[in-house]
């Protein structure tokens, strides 16, 4: 039986969940979408209120709405006894996080769609780190995505849970050509016409003996002129993007690479798809949706949906609990606060931190 879910919202992110159900009806099914306006292009039933949305008792409900609206929908669904997969972040600010946790935290019904460490490359890197190949991880550098997403990667790769963090952050502005946005390619007659000011935010996040380095430039997700860099350093080596160097014996450093098997190139007739990622001849990540021809982002989101199904039927762990997402956003907000104040910001112990 497919995992059945309803969706609140019909924006850009909601379309991912709709598309995956359309591509893999044996795995996923959308029961209905709550939207203010009727939209036949969605291809599924649309409703105008929550009671109608949950009438068919979906396995869970996805809230894919603006930040300020999200807590209200999450709370209303929990009141109805429905498990929720909330988009990120679950609330807009610290007061909102605290209020949401006080309202629904004890229910155990809320997970958050934090997908970055489920992206194939990141999932493979996490597997290598957890194998202990670079020893104990001591620092992580992320120049890829912003705030709470980057924090989730830093905490996950370091193995940090809810430890206090001290943040030092600064922002710098410089001109940068910005040819591609979510709306498409910007058309100008010259490259100079694409140049605009862009802000780069750099922050250190000190967890007390372990450190994260955050580096993000405006629109880095889309801008092809700014690549992504992931560095994980440990006591016995480091992982830089797809290259890993480690000390095999006291006088023998060795270097190896993650290898991506992508089908559909040249005369490969299997179709364009990602098969697996391997390291030194061993598969460390395999695409469970092979044949659906998904992008890495789609694979990550489909993995989150599948894990929601496993959690709810008792065969898997919670995919990303509300408490973890609150902690990510708490540190992301501290980065913003440190930029604004020019000084360090240290996070405190919040109510969502599990008892020791």
C-alpha positions as CSV (number, residue, x, y, z in Angstrom):
1,X,0.0,0.0,0.0
2,X,1.3,3.5,-0.8
3,X,2.0,6.1,1.9
4,X,-1.1,8.3,1.9
5,X,-0.7,12.0,2.8
6,X,-2.7,15.3,2.5
7,X,-1.1,18.6,1.8
8,X,-1.8,22.1,3.2
9,X,-0.7,24.6,0.5
10,X,0.0,24.5,-3.2
11,X,3.2,26.5,-3.5
12,X,6.5,25.7,-5.0
13,X,7.5,23.2,-2.3
14,X,4.1,21.5,-2.2
15,X,4.6,20.7,-5.9
16,X,7.5,18.3,-5.0
17,X,5.1,16.2,-2.9
18,X,2.5,16.2,-5.6
19,X,5.0,15.3,-8.3
20,X,6.5,12.4,-6.4
21,X,3.0,10.8,-5.9
22,X,2.3,11.2,-9.6
23,X,5.6,9.6,-10.5
24,X,5.4,6.7,-8.0
25,X,1.7,5.9,-7.3
26,X,2.8,2.6,-5.9
27,X,4.8,4.3,-3.2
28,X,2.9,7.6,-2.5
29,X,-0.7,8.9,-2.8
30,X,-2.0,12.4,-2.2
31,X,-5.5,12.3,-0.7
32,X,-6.3,16.0,-1.0
33,X,-4.8,19.5,-1.0
34,X,-6.1,22.4,1.1
35,X,-6.0,25.6,-1.0
36,X,-8.0,28.8,-1.2
37,X,-8.4,28.6,-4.9
38,X,-9.5,25.6,-7.0
39,X,-6.6,24.5,-9.1
40,X,-7.3,21.6,-11.6
41,X,-3.6,21.5,-12.5
42,X,-2.8,19.8,-9.2
43,X,-4.4,16.6,-10.4
44,X,-5.9,15.7,-7.0
45,X,-9.0,16.8,-5.0
46,X,-8.9,20.2,-3.4
47,X,-10.7,21.3,-0.3
48,X,-11.2,24.6,1.6
49,X,-10.9,23.5,5.3
50,X,-9.0,21.2,7.5
51,X,-12.0,19.0,8.4
52,X,-12.5,18.2,4.8
53,X,-8.8,17.7,4.3
54,X,-8.6,14.9,6.9
55,X,-11.9,13.3,6.3
56,X,-10.3,10.4,4.5
57,X,-7.8,9.9,7.4
58,X,-4.5,10.2,5.5
59,X,-1.5,8.7,7.2
60,X,-0.2,12.2,7.8
61,X,-0.5,15.8,6.7
62,X,2.2,18.0,5.1
63,X,2.1,21.7,6.0
64,X,3.7,23.6,3.2
65,X,2.7,27.2,3.9
66,X,4.4,30.5,4.8
67,X,6.4,30.5,8.1
68,X,4.0,32.6,10.1
69,X,1.0,30.5,9.1
70,X,2.6,27.1,9.8
71,X,2.3,26.9,13.6
72,X,-1.4,27.4,13.5
73,X,-1.9,24.6,11.0
74,X,0.4,22.2,12.9
75,X,-1.4,22.8,16.1
76,X,-4.9,22.4,14.5
77,X,-3.8,19.1,13.0
78,X,-2.3,17.8,16.2
79,X,-5.6,18.7,17.9
80,X,-7.3,16.4,15.4
81,X,-4.9,13.6,16.3
82,X,-3.1,13.7,12.9
83,X,0.7,13.2,12.5
84,X,2.2,16.2,10.7
85,X,5.2,16.6,8.4
86,X,6.0,20.3,8.7
87,X,8.0,22.2,6.1
88,X,11.0,24.1,7.4
89,X,11.3,26.0,9.7
90,X,8.3,25.0,11.9
91,X,7.9,28.6,13.2
92,X,9.3,32.0,12.1
93,X,11.2,33.1,15.3
94,X,12.3,32.0,18.7
95,X,9.0,33.1,20.4
96,X,7.1,31.1,17.7
97,X,9.3,28.0,18.3
98,X,8.8,28.1,22.0
99,X,5.0,28.6,21.6
100,X,4.7,25.8,19.1
101,X,6.7,23.4,21.3
102,X,4.6,24.3,24.3
103,X,1.5,23.6,22.2
104,X,2.4,20.3,20.4
105,X,5.8,19.1,21.6
106,X,4.5,16.6,24.0
107,X,2.2,15.0,21.4
108,X,5.1,13.3,19.6
109,X,3.1,13.7,16.3
110,X,5.3,16.3,14.5
111,X,8.2,15.7,12.2
112,X,9.9,18.2,10.0
113,X,10.9,17.9,6.3
114,X,14.6,18.6,6.8
115,X,15.9,16.9,3.7
116,X,19.5,18.0,3.3
117,X,21.3,15.1,4.9
118,X,19.1,12.8,2.8
119,X,20.5,14.2,-0.5
120,X,22.5,11.3,-2.0
121,X,25.9,13.0,-1.8
122,X,25.4,14.2,1.8
123,X,23.9,10.8,2.9
124,X,27.0,9.0,1.5
125,X,29.3,11.5,3.2
126,X,27.5,11.0,6.5
127,X,27.8,7.2,6.1
128,X,31.6,7.5,5.7
129,X,31.9,9.8,8.7
130,X,29.8,7.4,10.8
131,X,32.1,4.5,9.7
132,X,34.9,6.4,11.6
133,X,37.1,6.6,8.5
134,X,38.3,10.1,9.5
135,X,38.3,9.4,13.2
136,X,36.2,11.5,15.5
137,X,34.7,14.5,13.6
138,X,35.9,17.8,15.0
139,X,34.8,20.5,12.5
140,X,32.4,20.8,9.6
141,X,32.5,23.5,6.9
142,X,29.3,24.1,4.9
143,X,29.1,26.5,2.0
144,X,25.9,25.2,0.3
145,X,22.6,26.3,1.8
146,X,21.4,28.7,4.4
147,X,20.8,28.9,8.1
148,X,18.7,26.1,9.6
149,X,19.4,23.7,6.7
150,X,23.2,24.3,7.0
151,X,23.0,23.9,10.8
152,X,21.2,20.6,10.4
153,X,24.1,19.4,8.2
154,X,26.7,20.7,10.7
155,X,25.1,19.1,13.7
156,X,24.4,15.8,11.8
157,X,28.0,15.4,10.5
158,X,29.5,16.4,13.8
159,X,27.2,14.2,15.8
160,X,26.0,17.1,17.9
161,X,22.6,17.0,19.6
162,X,21.4,19.8,21.8
163,X,24.7,21.2,23.2
164,X,24.9,25.0,23.7
165,X,26.5,26.8,20.8
166,X,28.3,30.1,20.7
167,X,28.0,31.9,17.4
168,X,30.3,34.6,15.9
169,X,28.9,35.9,12.6
170,X,29.7,38.7,10.1
171,X,28.2,39.7,6.8
172,X,30.1,41.1,3.8
173,X,28.7,42.7,0.6
174,X,30.4,42.5,-2.8
175,X,29.3,42.6,-6.5
176,X,28.5,39.3,-8.1
177,X,26.9,38.3,-11.4
178,X,23.5,36.6,-10.6
179,X,22.3,35.0,-13.9
180,X,19.8,32.4,-12.5
181,X,17.0,32.8,-10.0
182,X,13.9,30.8,-9.1
183,X,12.1,32.6,-11.9
184,X,14.6,31.5,-14.5
185,X,17.6,33.0,-16.4
186,X,17.9,36.8,-16.3
187,X,18.2,38.1,-19.8
188,X,20.5,41.0,-20.4
189,X,22.7,42.0,-23.3
190,X,26.0,41.9,-21.3
191,X,27.4,40.0,-18.4
192,X,27.9,43.3,-16.6
193,X,24.2,43.8,-16.6
194,X,23.8,40.7,-14.4
195,X,26.0,42.1,-11.6
196,X,24.4,43.1,-8.4
197,X,25.4,43.4,-4.7
198,X,25.3,40.0,-2.9
199,X,25.8,39.5,0.8
200,X,28.0,36.7,2.1
201,X,27.5,35.6,5.7
202,X,30.3,33.8,7.5
203,X,29.8,32.3,11.0
204,X,31.6,30.1,13.4
205,X,29.5,27.9,15.6
206,X,31.4,26.6,18.6
207,X,29.8,23.6,20.4
208,X,32.7,23.3,22.9
209,X,35.4,21.3,21.3
210,X,33.6,20.8,18.0
211,X,33.1,23.6,15.5
212,X,31.0,24.5,12.5
213,X,31.9,27.0,9.8
214,X,28.9,28.5,8.0
215,X,29.5,30.3,4.7
216,X,26.6,31.4,2.5
217,X,26.1,33.9,-0.3
218,X,22.8,35.3,-1.4
219,X,21.1,33.0,-3.9
220,X,23.9,30.4,-3.7
221,X,21.3,27.7,-4.2
222,X,20.7,28.9,-7.8
223,X,23.8,30.9,-8.8
224,X,26.0,28.6,-11.0
225,X,29.0,30.9,-10.2
226,X,29.1,29.8,-6.6
227,X,29.8,26.1,-6.1
228,X,29.1,24.1,-3.0
229,X,31.8,23.0,-0.6
230,X,31.5,20.5,2.3
231,X,34.5,19.8,4.5
232,X,34.4,17.4,7.5
233,X,37.6,17.2,9.5
234,X,38.4,14.5,12.0
235,X,41.1,13.2,14.3
236,X,42.5,10.9,11.5
237,X,41.7,12.7,8.3
238,X,39.3,14.8,6.4
239,X,36.5,14.6,3.8
240,X,36.4,17.4,1.2
241,X,33.4,17.1,-1.1
242,X,34.0,13.7,-2.7
243,X,37.6,13.2,-1.6
244,X,38.6,11.5,1.6
245,X,42.2,11.5,3.0
246,X,43.0,9.5,6.1
247,X,45.9,8.0,8.0
248,X,46.0,4.3,7.4
249,X,49.0,3.7,9.5
250,X,51.4,6.1,11.3
251,X,53.4,6.8,8.1
252,X,50.7,6.1,5.4
253,X,48.2,8.8,4.5
254,X,45.9,7.5,1.7
255,X,43.3,9.3,-0.5
256,X,40.1,7.8,-1.9
257,X,37.0,9.2,-3.7
258,X,33.3,8.8,-3.6
259,X,32.2,7.5,-7.0
260,X,28.7,8.2,-8.4
261,X,27.2,5.7,-10.8
262,X,24.9,7.8,-13.0
263,X,23.2,5.9,-15.8
264,X,22.2,7.3,-19.1
265,X,25.6,8.6,-20.2
266,X,27.0,7.9,-23.6
267,X,25.8,4.5,-24.7
268,X,24.4,3.4,-21.4
269,X,20.7,2.6,-22.2
270,X,19.4,2.2,-18.6
271,X,17.9,5.7,-18.7
272,X,19.0,8.9,-16.9
273,X,19.1,8.0,-13.2
274,X,21.3,7.8,-10.2
275,X,22.1,4.2,-9.2
276,X,24.5,4.4,-6.2
277,X,27.5,6.0,-4.6
278,X,30.5,3.8,-3.8
279,X,33.7,4.2,-1.9
280,X,36.7,1.9,-2.3
281,X,34.5,-0.6,-4.1
282,X,31.8,-0.7,-1.5
283,X,28.3,0.8,-2.1
284,X,27.7,3.3,0.7
285,X,24.4,4.7,-0.6
286,X,21.9,3.1,-3.0
287,X,18.9,4.8,-4.7
288,X,15.8,3.0,-3.5
289,X,13.7,4.9,-6.1
290,X,15.9,3.8,-9.1
291,X,13.8,3.8,-12.3
292,X,11.7,6.9,-11.3
293,X,14.4,9.2,-12.9
294,X,14.5,11.6,-9.9
295,X,16.8,14.6,-9.2
296,X,18.8,14.5,-6.0
297,X,16.4,16.9,-4.3
298,X,13.4,14.7,-5.3
299,X,15.3,11.6,-4.0
300,X,15.8,13.3,-0.6
301,X,12.2,14.4,-0.3
302,X,10.9,10.9,-1.4
303,X,13.2,9.4,1.3
304,X,11.6,11.7,3.9
305,X,8.1,10.6,2.8
306,X,9.1,6.9,2.9
307,X,10.6,7.3,6.3
308,X,7.4,9.0,7.6
309,X,5.6,5.9,6.4
310,X,8.0,3.5,8.2
311,X,7.9,5.6,11.4
312,X,4.1,5.5,11.4
313,X,3.8,1.8,10.8
314,X,6.4,1.0,13.5
315,X,9.2,-0.2,11.3
316,X,11.5,2.9,11.4
317,X,12.7,5.7,13.6
318,X,11.2,9.2,13.5
319,X,12.7,10.9,10.4
320,X,13.4,14.4,11.9
321,X,11.6,15.3,15.1
322,X,10.3,18.7,15.9
323,X,12.8,19.2,18.7
324,X,15.7,18.7,16.2
325,X,14.3,21.2,13.8
326,X,13.7,23.7,16.6
327,X,17.4,23.4,17.6
328,X,18.5,24.0,14.0
329,X,16.4,27.2,13.7
330,X,17.5,28.3,17.1
331,X,21.2,28.3,16.0
332,X,20.2,29.8,12.6
333,X,18.5,32.7,14.4
334,X,21.6,33.1,16.5
335,X,23.6,33.6,13.3
336,X,21.3,36.3,12.2
337,X,21.4,37.9,15.7
338,X,25.2,37.9,15.8
339,X,25.4,39.6,12.4
340,X,22.9,42.3,13.6
341,X,24.7,42.9,16.9
342,X,28.3,42.4,15.8
343,X,28.9,40.3,18.9
344,X,28.8,36.6,19.9
345,X,25.5,34.9,20.7
346,X,25.2,31.8,22.9
347,X,22.2,29.6,22.7
348,X,20.5,28.4,25.9
349,X,18.8,25.2,27.0
350,X,15.3,25.3,25.6
351,X,12.2,23.2,26.6
352,X,12.5,21.0,23.6
353,X,15.9,19.6,24.8
354,X,15.4,16.1,26.0
355,X,16.1,15.5,29.7
356,X,19.6,14.2,30.4
